[in-house]
Amino acid sequence: MRGFNRCGLKTSCLLLLAMPAVLVLTAPVDASCYTDCRIIEKQLIDFLPDCAVKYCWYHKNPAEIAGGGPLTPEEYAEAACHDLVTVTLAIQVDDLDCGDQVKVYIEPVGQDDWVYLGELNRMAFTDCFGLVPGADLYQPGHMTVTEFDVDPCWLDGLPVRIRLSGNLCNINSLEIEKSTLTVCMVPAPAAVVLGAIGLATGLLTWRRRRPRNV
């Protein structure tokens, strides 16, 4: 009985030691991060009060990048339904004044209308500078980044359509520097536990077979 307890203790210790290693090995790989987007519509016109100006672009198919490899739309939808997918949208803009307001929308799969995600973060001040090409080359503090948690079921493996909207006096000088869509697969808890047990068993077997010093 004493030998059984000792062996069980060894197995438990090895299992506890194996868990962090498996968690590291099965952690989501950020191979799904895209920093470039294709602008399909961009309108900058002369000042007209209350004139709607929209920026609209697509991100690549999340099913092709989730988990670092190709997935079918069906596989992606199955993973999303089991909360095994996380999606984050990050938009970096230049020169969004303190008093301006720009809203972000996403077009979910299977819907004919846009869904509101939130507003872009603004600068802490307002200035009189206009649009300057390049990444914040001349005026420090003009760059802001806003992140949004996106429902994975809104994507369903299809290209993601994003839109910014605001009246012209808000975004007539706004510059979109970068739009990043990150889609990551989360390992299932059962897979992590089974992996840990397998690793612990292998460590225990190796320990038993290890030659002892005479």
Secondary structure, DSSP 8 states (H G I E B T S, - for coil): -HHHHHHHHHHHHHHHHHHHHHHHHTS---TTEE---EEEEE---S--TT-EEEEEEEE--GGGTGGGS---HHHHHHHHHTT-EEEEEEEEEE---TT---EEEEE-TT-SS-EEEEE----SS-------SSSS-SSTT-EEEEEEEE-GGGTTTS-EEEEEEEEHHHHTT-EEEEEEEEEEE---HHHHHHHHHHHHHHHHHHHHHS----
